[in-house]
Amino acid sequence: MIPMQHFLVLSGILFSLGVYGVLARRSAVLILMAVELMLQAVSINFIAFAVYLAPDAFVGLIFAVFVITVAAAEVGLLLAIVLRIFRNQATANVDEVDVMRW
Amino acid sequence: MSVEEGVFYVIAAITVMGGMGVVFARNVVYSALFLILALLAVAGIFLLLSAEFLALVQILVYGGAVTILVIFALMLTRVQDMPAALDSPQKPFAFLAAAAVLAILILAAVGTTWPGQTEKINAIPLRDFGDALFRTWALPFEIASLVLMVALVGAIVLARGEDGE
C-alpha cells in the first residue's frame, strides 16, 4: 500500500510550485493558473486525510467538493476582473495595475 | 514495490511535470496545456485515493470548464504578445520562498506522527458520501451553490461594464 506521506509530499511539491508561480509571474492569468495548482494541492491533502485518518467523518471529501466549487467561482470572477482591467488599461500585467482610481 | 506504488509514482511524476510546465514554460499557451495535464493527473491521484466521484468532478469542472475559461482569458488579454510580462524581477526571491515552503511542508508531512493513521486506504462508499453531503452538510452545500451563483452573476456584471457596452 502507498503510505499517506507520499500523497502529502506530492501535494507539498505541487503547492510550492504554485507559490513560485504566483510570486514569479506577472500576468494575472498566469498567476491564476498557479493559484489553481495550489488549490489542487490542498484538495489532495484533504482527500488523503479523509481516507487515511478519519474514515467515517467524510469531512475531507466534503471540503474537497467545496474547494472545487469555490475555485470555479473564483476563476469566473477573476476572468471578468482581468477583462475589465484589460479594457481600461490595455494590460493584464499586475505590476502595471497599481493605481487605486482613475 | 507493488503495482499500486508504481502507478502512484508514474501519476505523481506526470503531476509534478505538469506543474513545473505551468510555472516555467516560456509560452503561455504551453502553460495552459501543462495545466490541463496537471489537473487530469490530479484526477488520477484522486482515483488512487479511491475518491471516484471527486475524480469525475475534477475532470468535468477543471478539465472542462476551468481550463476553457483560462484559455479564453489568455486569448482575450493577448498575454502572449507581451513576453516581458512573463516573469517578474522578483524571481530569485520567489524561488527562495517556494523552496522554503517546500522544505517546511515536506518536513511537516514526514516528521509528524498523525493520530489515528491507518496503513491502508479506507474507501468511502459513494452512497455514504452522498448521504453526508446532502443531509449533514446540506446547509453549507446550499451556501456554496449560492456563492457560485453570486460569483457568476457578479462576473457577468463586471465583464459587461456599467454602460452596457
Interface residues (C-beta under 8 A of the other chain):
Chain A: M1 I2 P3 M4 Q5 H6 F7 L8 V9 L10 S11 G12 I13 L14 F15 S16 L17 G18 V19 Y20 G21 V22 L23 A24 R25 R26 S27 A28 V29 L30 L32 M33 A34 E36 L37 Q40 S43 I44 I47 A48 F49 A50 V51 Y52 L53 A54 P55 F58 L61 I62 A64 V65 F66 I68 T69 V70 A71 A72 A73 E74 V75 G76 L77 L78 L79 A80 I81 V82 L83 R84 F86 R87 T91 A92 N93 D95
Chain B: S2 E4 E5 F8 A12 T15 V16 G19 M20 V22 V23 V28 S31 A32 L35 A38 L39 V42 I45 F46 L48 L49 S50 A51 L54 V57 Q58 V61 Y62 A65 V66 L69 V70 F72 A73 L74 L76 T77 V79 M82 A85 L86 D87 S88 Q90 K91 F93 A94 F95 A97 A98 A99 V101 L102 L105 I106 A109 V110 W114 P115 G116 Q117 T118 E119 K120 I121 N122 A123 I124 D128 F129 A132 L133 T136 W137 P140 F141 A144 S145 V147 L148 A151 L152 G154 A155 I156 L158 A159 G161
